[in-house]
Amino acid sequence: MKPLDIGTLVYIIAAISSLFGFLMLIFSRINPGIKGPLYWSLGSFSIVISSLLFTMDDLVNGYIVFVLSAAFSIMGTGLYFLGIRAYKELSVNYYILAGFVFLQLFFSTLFYSVFSMPNARMVSYSTISILIYLFIIWELKKPVSKPYRLAFLLCQIVFIISAITSLFRIYHIITTFSGDAHSPSSANILLYFFVNITQAMLIFSFMMMVSIKVSEELKVKVEAQRKFFSIIAHDLNGPVGLISVMLNMVNNDNDLLEEQRNIAYKEVEKLSDSTHHLLQNLLFWSRNQLEDLSPKLERFDIDLVIGETIGLLRQISKAKDISIDYDTNESLFCLGDVRMIETVIRNLISNSIKFTNSGGKITITTKKSGAKVIVKIADNGIGMNQKTQKNLFKFNESGTKAGTSGERGTGLGLMLCKEFIEGNNGSLSIQSQENVGTEVSVTLQEA
């Protein structure tokens, strides 16, 4: 059997790199949010061009072939480096790539046209390659999170092997004074053989990295859907329950006068309309948000948001004989996702109603503090002990506490409210004392 020569090995490199490039290009088109694959695809195609140019030495001027082949090879490796940084969501500096390519072009020209020194030319090429490998190895030293460790380690091994083989090639050139990249020397055969091995390993390791990222994004979307279903269940539970109670009372209480019955029907109609409006808003918002959970910042009137929310929850508070005091504070405009803020305010007032005894009181105030707007929702309800306060921001459906009238929660908790507020560059804090009451402070950006 005829042993593999340099040309055959280079063609295999081109074939593997082509496959790698097309796979990464497909990944980048399917998942445009993952930035790394596009760079890896371009890097692979650069390696393909470099490999094909390398085999054209007998057809084209040797200087042009070597300079372009080496430049595309360095560019390909540099793009792998930029891809890893983009994948880790770090800044991508194209000047680094341009610098490596410029260095290669400079040394190629210097040791080919100015000084005919093939060994120096090959040493400079291998040295620049090793330098990029070291950059990549260092970048892969810290995986973004635990699930990425194996993929990052495998990728590190690939470039460690590449660095060692390039170093061995430098040693061979220095000791034998042979700088011919086409010669079937042990160093060249070893180098191109391991390039094939490492390119195949790169396909596996980069595909593993992309698969992990896709899996994480899928988990985020599933979690987002769970949260939105929880929001809908939480926000509709009270109004729908109250409609059922009021209709049951009207239809089964024979002592009610006709006038009282008509008033009750009108109240039920109002509550039904406001609940339907709330459902429409929630469905519209969730439809827009499921694909992109980032807040849609806009200028809005916080006084209007609070007023509409109180109007929506007024019947529920009346049913428990709880008063809601709010002195309107006009001209207070905030910057944030108004739907998210509406959800937070609605949940906080609902919680106050839920954990306040009949005859209790809820006080809502707003004020400006520097470039911030502070909203405070205080009640004289049952309050919380220290242990309860420690677990407030943990999603725990089994640990939900019944309200003062036996209202059941959905497990949504305050965790989602805190997440929404912080996502809008604000903050949420709670002060509570058992059997005294609770005060929740929400800080938002002023618009």
C-alpha positions as CSV (number, residue, x, y, z in Angstrom):
1,M,0.0,0.0,0.0
2,K,1.3,3.4,-1.0
3,P,2.0,5.6,2.1
4,L,0.2,8.9,2.5
5,D,2.1,11.8,0.9
6,I,1.9,15.5,1.8
7,G,-0.5,16.2,-1.1
8,T,-3.0,13.5,0.0
9,L,-2.9,14.7,3.6
10,V,-3.6,18.3,2.5
11,Y,-6.5,17.2,0.4
12,I,-8.0,15.4,3.4
13,I,-7.5,18.5,5.5
14,A,-9.5,20.5,2.8
15,A,-12.3,17.9,2.8
16,I,-12.6,17.8,6.6
17,S,-12.5,21.6,6.8
18,S,-15.1,21.9,4.1
19,L,-17.4,19.6,6.1
20,F,-16.7,21.5,9.3
21,G,-17.3,24.9,7.6
22,F,-20.7,23.8,6.1
23,L,-21.8,22.3,9.4
24,M,-21.0,25.5,11.3
25,L,-22.6,27.7,8.6
26,I,-25.8,25.7,9.0
27,F,-25.7,26.0,12.8
28,S,-25.2,29.8,12.5
29,R,-28.2,30.1,10.1
30,I,-30.5,28.0,12.4
31,N,-29.3,29.6,15.6
32,P,-28.3,33.2,14.8
33,G,-28.2,34.0,18.5
34,I,-25.1,31.9,18.9
35,K,-22.3,34.0,17.5
36,G,-19.4,31.5,17.4
37,P,-20.3,29.1,14.6
38,L,-20.2,31.9,11.9
39,Y,-16.6,32.7,12.8
40,W,-15.7,29.0,12.9
41,S,-17.3,28.5,9.5
42,L,-15.3,31.3,8.0
43,G,-12.2,30.0,9.7
44,S,-12.7,26.5,8.2
45,F,-13.3,27.9,4.7
46,S,-10.1,29.9,5.1
47,I,-8.2,26.6,5.9
48,V,-9.8,25.0,2.8
49,I,-8.5,27.9,0.6
50,S,-5.1,27.6,2.3
51,S,-4.9,23.9,1.6
52,L,-6.0,24.2,-2.0
53,L,-3.4,26.9,-2.6
54,F,-0.8,24.8,-1.0
55,T,-1.3,22.1,-3.7
56,M,-1.0,24.6,-6.6
57,D,2.7,25.2,-6.1
58,D,3.6,23.7,-9.5
59,L,0.9,25.6,-11.3
60,V,1.3,29.1,-9.9
61,N,4.2,31.4,-8.9
62,G,5.7,29.9,-5.7
63,Y,5.8,33.2,-3.9
64,I,2.1,34.0,-4.5
65,V,1.1,30.5,-3.5
66,F,3.1,30.4,-0.3
67,V,2.2,34.0,0.9
68,L,-1.6,33.5,0.2
69,S,-1.6,29.9,1.6
70,A,0.1,30.9,4.8
71,A,-2.0,34.1,5.2
72,F,-5.3,32.1,4.8
73,S,-4.1,29.5,7.2
74,I,-3.3,32.1,9.9
75,M,-6.6,33.9,9.1
76,G,-8.5,30.6,9.6
77,T,-6.9,29.9,13.0
78,G,-7.4,33.6,14.0
79,L,-11.1,33.3,13.2
80,Y,-11.3,30.2,15.4
81,F,-10.0,32.4,18.2
82,L,-12.5,35.2,17.5
83,G,-15.3,32.6,17.3
84,I,-14.5,31.3,20.8
85,R,-14.6,34.9,22.2
86,A,-17.9,35.6,20.4
87,Y,-19.3,32.3,21.7
88,K,-18.4,33.3,25.2
89,E,-20.2,36.7,24.5
90,L,-17.0,38.6,24.9
91,S,-15.8,41.5,22.7
92,V,-14.4,40.6,19.3
93,N,-11.3,42.6,18.3
94,Y,-10.7,42.3,14.6
95,Y,-7.4,44.2,14.9
96,I,-6.0,41.1,16.5
97,L,-6.9,39.0,13.5
98,A,-5.6,41.7,11.1
99,G,-2.4,41.9,13.1
100,F,-1.6,38.2,12.8
101,V,-2.3,38.2,9.1
102,F,-0.2,41.3,8.6
103,L,2.7,39.7,10.5
104,Q,2.5,36.6,8.3
105,L,2.4,38.6,5.1
106,F,5.4,40.7,6.3
107,F,7.6,37.7,7.2
108,S,6.6,35.8,4.1
109,T,7.6,38.7,1.9
110,L,10.8,39.4,3.9
111,F,12.1,35.8,3.8
112,Y,10.9,35.1,0.3
113,S,11.5,38.2,-1.9
114,V,14.0,40.2,0.2
115,F,16.0,37.4,1.7
116,S,15.6,33.9,0.3
117,M,15.5,32.0,3.6
118,P,12.9,29.2,3.4
119,N,13.8,27.9,6.9
120,A,13.3,31.4,8.5
121,R,10.0,31.7,6.5
122,M,8.7,28.4,7.9
123,V,9.9,29.2,11.4
124,S,8.0,32.6,11.3
125,Y,4.8,30.9,10.1
126,S,5.0,28.2,12.8
127,T,5.8,30.8,15.5
128,I,2.7,32.9,14.6
129,S,0.6,29.8,14.5
130,I,1.8,28.8,18.0
131,L,1.1,32.3,19.3
132,I,-2.5,32.1,18.1
133,Y,-2.8,28.6,19.6
134,L,-1.6,30.0,23.0
135,F,-4.3,32.7,22.8
136,I,-7.0,30.1,22.1
137,I,-5.7,27.8,24.9
138,W,-5.8,30.7,27.4
139,E,-9.3,31.7,26.2
140,L,-10.5,28.2,26.8
141,K,-9.0,28.0,30.3
142,K,-12.1,29.4,31.9
143,P,-15.4,27.7,30.7
144,V,-18.5,29.9,30.9
145,S,-20.2,27.4,33.2
146,K,-19.9,23.8,34.5
147,P,-21.7,22.1,31.5
148,Y,-19.1,23.5,29.1
149,R,-16.0,22.0,30.9
150,L,-15.7,18.9,28.8
151,A,-16.2,20.7,25.5
152,F,-13.7,23.4,26.4
153,L,-11.2,20.8,27.7
154,L,-11.5,18.8,24.4
155,C,-11.0,22.0,22.4
156,Q,-8.0,22.9,24.5
157,I,-6.4,19.5,23.8
158,V,-6.9,20.1,20.1
159,F,-4.9,23.3,20.1
160,I,-2.3,22.0,22.6
161,I,-1.6,19.2,20.1
162,S,-1.4,21.8,17.3
163,A,1.0,23.9,19.3
164,I,3.2,20.9,20.1
165,T,3.4,19.7,16.4
166,S,4.2,23.2,15.2
167,L,6.9,23.4,17.9
168,F,8.3,20.1,16.7
169,R,8.4,21.4,13.2
170,I,10.4,24.5,14.3
171,Y,12.9,22.2,16.0
172,H,13.2,20.1,12.8
173,I,13.7,23.1,10.6
174,I,16.4,24.6,12.9
175,T,18.3,21.3,13.3
176,T,18.1,20.1,9.7
177,F,18.1,23.6,7.9
178,S,15.1,22.4,5.9
179,G,12.4,24.9,5.3
180,D,10.5,23.2,2.5
181,A,6.8,22.8,3.4
182,H,6.3,20.2,0.6
183,S,9.2,17.9,1.6
184,P,8.0,14.5,2.9
185,S,10.0,14.9,6.1
186,S,8.9,13.4,9.4
187,A,8.0,16.8,10.8
188,N,5.8,17.8,7.8
189,I,4.1,14.4,7.7
190,L,3.5,14.5,11.4
191,L,2.2,18.1,11.2
192,Y,-0.3,17.5,8.4
193,F,-1.4,14.2,9.9
194,F,-2.2,15.8,13.2
195,V,-3.9,18.7,11.5
196,N,-6.4,16.1,10.1
197,I,-6.8,14.6,13.5
198,T,-7.3,18.0,15.2
199,Q,-9.8,19.3,12.5
200,A,-11.9,16.2,13.1
201,M,-11.7,16.8,16.9
202,L,-12.7,20.4,16.3
203,I,-15.8,19.4,14.6
204,F,-16.8,17.2,17.6
205,S,-15.8,19.8,20.2
206,F,-17.4,22.8,18.5
207,M,-20.6,20.8,17.8
208,M,-20.7,19.8,21.5
209,M,-20.4,23.5,22.5
210,V,-23.2,24.5,20.1
211,S,-25.4,21.7,21.3
212,I,-24.9,22.7,24.9
213,K,-25.8,26.3,24.1
214,V,-28.9,25.2,22.1
215,S,-29.9,23.0,25.1
216,E,-29.5,25.9,27.5
217,E,-31.6,28.3,25.3
218,L,-34.3,25.6,25.1
219,K,-34.4,25.4,28.9
220,V,-34.7,29.2,29.1
221,K,-37.6,29.2,26.7
222,V,-39.3,26.4,28.6
223,E,-38.8,28.2,31.9
224,A,-40.1,31.4,30.3
225,Q,-43.3,29.6,29.2
226,R,-43.7,28.2,32.7
227,K,-43.3,31.7,34.2
228,F,-45.9,33.2,31.9
229,F,-48.4,30.5,32.6
230,S,-47.8,31.1,36.3
231,I,-48.4,34.9,35.7
232,I,-51.7,34.2,33.9
233,A,-52.8,31.7,36.6
234,H,-51.8,34.1,39.4
235,D,-53.3,37.2,38.0
236,L,-56.6,35.6,37.0
237,N,-57.1,33.5,40.1
238,G,-58.5,36.3,42.3
239,P,-60.8,38.0,39.8
240,V,-62.3,34.8,38.3
241,G,-62.7,33.3,41.8
242,L,-64.5,36.5,43.0
243,I,-66.9,36.4,39.9
244,S,-67.8,32.9,40.8
245,V,-68.4,33.8,44.5
246,M,-70.6,36.8,43.6
247,L,-72.6,35.0,41.0
248,N,-73.2,32.1,43.4
249,M,-74.3,34.6,46.1
250,V,-76.7,36.4,43.8
251,N,-78.3,33.3,42.4
252,N,-78.6,31.5,45.7
253,D,-79.4,34.2,48.2
254,N,-83.2,34.6,48.2
255,D,-83.2,37.4,50.7
256,L,-81.6,39.8,48.2
257,L,-83.8,42.6,47.0
258,E,-84.2,43.1,43.3
259,E,-82.3,46.4,43.5
260,Q,-79.4,44.8,45.4
261,R,-79.4,41.9,42.8
262,N,-79.2,44.4,39.9
263,I,-76.3,46.2,41.6
264,A,-74.5,42.9,42.2
265,Y,-75.0,42.0,38.5
266,K,-73.5,45.3,37.4
267,E,-70.5,44.8,39.7
268,V,-70.0,41.3,38.3
269,E,-70.2,42.7,34.8
270,K,-67.6,45.3,35.6
271,L,-65.3,42.7,37.1
272,S,-65.8,40.4,34.2
273,D,-64.9,43.2,31.7
274,S,-61.8,44.2,33.6
275,T,-60.8,40.5,33.9
276,H,-61.2,40.0,30.2
277,H,-59.2,43.1,29.5
278,L,-56.5,41.7,31.8
279,L,-56.5,38.4,30.1
280,Q,-56.1,40.0,26.7
281,N,-53.2,42.1,27.9
282,L,-51.5,39.1,29.4
283,L,-51.9,36.9,26.3
284,F,-50.7,39.8,24.0
285,W,-47.7,40.4,26.2
286,S,-46.7,36.7,26.6
287,R,-47.0,36.2,22.8
288,N,-44.5,39.0,22.3
289,Q,-42.2,38.1,25.1
290,L,-41.8,34.3,24.8
291,E,-39.2,34.6,22.0
292,D,-37.4,37.5,23.7
293,L,-37.4,38.0,27.4
294,S,-35.4,41.2,27.3
295,P,-37.5,44.3,28.5
296,K,-38.9,46.6,25.9
297,L,-38.0,49.9,27.4
298,E,-40.4,52.8,26.9
299,R,-41.5,55.9,28.8
300,F,-44.7,55.4,30.8
301,D,-46.8,57.1,33.5
302,I,-46.5,55.2,36.7
303,D,-49.5,56.9,38.2
304,L,-51.7,55.6,35.4
305,V,-50.3,52.1,35.9
306,I,-51.1,52.1,39.6
307,G,-54.5,53.7,39.1
308,E,-55.6,51.1,36.5
309,T,-54.3,48.3,38.7
310,I,-56.2,49.5,41.8
311,G,-59.4,49.7,39.6
312,L,-58.9,46.1,38.5
313,L,-58.4,44.9,42.1
314,R,-61.0,47.1,43.7
315,Q,-63.8,44.5,43.8
316,I,-61.5,42.0,45.4
317,S,-60.4,44.4,48.1
318,K,-64.1,45.4,48.7
319,A,-65.0,41.8,49.1
320,K,-62.6,41.5,52.0
321,D,-63.5,45.0,53.3
322,I,-59.9,46.3,52.7
323,S,-59.4,49.9,51.8
324,I,-56.7,51.0,49.3
325,D,-55.4,54.5,49.8
326,Y,-53.4,56.1,47.0
327,D,-52.7,59.8,46.5
328,T,-52.1,60.4,42.8
329,N,-48.7,61.9,42.0
330,E,-48.8,63.2,38.5
331,S,-45.9,63.9,36.2
332,L,-43.9,60.9,37.4
333,F,-42.7,59.1,34.3
334,C,-40.6,55.9,34.4
335,L,-38.4,54.1,31.9
336,G,-39.0,50.4,31.5
337,D,-41.2,47.6,30.1
338,V,-44.7,48.8,31.1
339,R,-46.2,45.3,30.9
340,M,-43.6,43.9,33.3
341,I,-44.1,46.8,35.7
342,E,-47.9,46.4,35.5
343,T,-47.4,42.7,36.4
344,V,-45.2,43.5,39.3
345,I,-47.5,46.2,40.7
346,R,-50.6,44.0,40.2
347,N,-48.9,41.1,42.0
348,L,-47.7,43.2,44.9
349,I,-51.1,44.8,45.5
350,S,-52.8,41.3,45.2
351,N,-50.3,39.9,47.8
352,S,-51.2,42.8,50.2
353,I,-54.9,42.1,49.8
354,K,-54.3,38.4,50.2
355,F,-52.4,38.7,53.4
356,T,-54.4,41.5,55.0
357,N,-57.4,40.8,57.3
358,S,-60.9,42.0,56.7
359,G,-61.1,45.7,57.7
360,G,-57.4,46.3,57.0
361,K,-55.8,49.0,54.9
362,I,-53.3,49.2,52.1
363,T,-51.4,52.4,51.4
364,I,-49.6,53.2,48.1
365,T,-47.2,56.1,47.7
366,T,-44.9,57.3,45.0
367,K,-42.1,59.8,45.1
368,K,-39.1,61.0,43.1
369,S,-35.6,60.5,44.5
370,G,-32.8,61.8,42.3
371,A,-33.0,60.0,39.0
372,K,-35.2,57.3,40.5
373,V,-39.0,56.8,41.2
374,I,-39.8,54.9,44.4
375,V,-43.2,53.1,44.7
376,K,-44.1,51.9,48.2
377,I,-47.0,49.4,48.9
378,A,-47.6,49.1,52.6
379,D,-50.3,47.1,54.5
380,N,-51.3,46.3,58.1
381,G,-51.7,42.6,57.4
382,I,-50.3,39.5,59.0
383,G,-46.7,40.2,58.1
384,M,-43.9,37.7,58.0
385,N,-41.3,36.2,60.3
386,Q,-37.6,36.1,59.5
387,K,-37.7,32.6,58.2
388,T,-40.4,33.4,55.7
389,Q,-38.6,36.5,54.5
390,K,-35.5,34.5,53.8
391,N,-37.4,32.2,51.3
392,L,-39.3,35.0,49.6
393,F,-37.3,35.0,46.4
394,K,-37.4,31.2,45.9
395,F,-39.9,29.6,43.5
396,N,-41.5,26.9,45.6
397,E,-44.9,25.8,44.7
398,S,-45.2,23.4,47.6
399,G,-44.4,26.1,50.1
400,T,-47.2,28.6,49.2
401,K,-49.0,30.1,52.1
402,A,-52.8,30.6,52.2
403,G,-54.2,34.1,52.5
404,T,-56.3,35.5,55.4
405,S,-59.5,34.3,53.6
406,G,-58.0,31.0,52.6
407,E,-56.8,32.2,49.1
408,R,-54.4,29.8,47.5
409,G,-51.3,30.9,45.7
410,T,-49.8,29.5,42.5
411,G,-46.2,29.4,43.6
412,L,-45.3,32.4,41.5
413,G,-44.0,34.2,44.6
414,L,-42.0,37.4,44.6
415,M,-39.0,35.9,42.8
416,L,-40.5,36.8,39.4
417,C,-41.4,40.3,40.5
418,K,-37.8,40.8,41.7
419,E,-36.5,39.4,38.4
420,F,-38.7,41.7,36.3
421,I,-37.8,44.8,38.3
422,E,-34.0,44.1,38.2
423,G,-34.4,43.4,34.4
424,N,-35.7,47.0,34.2
425,N,-32.6,48.4,36.0
426,G,-34.6,48.8,39.2
427,S,-34.6,47.2,42.7
428,L,-37.2,45.6,45.0
429,S,-36.9,45.5,48.8
430,I,-39.2,44.2,51.5
431,Q,-39.6,45.1,55.2
432,S,-42.0,43.1,57.3
433,Q,-42.9,42.3,60.8
434,E,-45.2,39.5,61.9
435,N,-48.7,40.6,62.9
436,V,-47.8,44.2,62.1
437,G,-47.6,44.4,58.3
438,T,-45.4,44.5,55.2
439,E,-43.9,47.3,53.1
440,V,-42.6,46.7,49.7
441,S,-40.4,49.3,48.0
442,V,-39.9,49.3,44.2
443,T,-37.3,51.6,42.7
444,L,-37.5,52.4,39.0
445,Q,-35.6,54.6,36.5
446,E,-37.1,58.0,35.9
447,A,-37.7,58.8,32.3
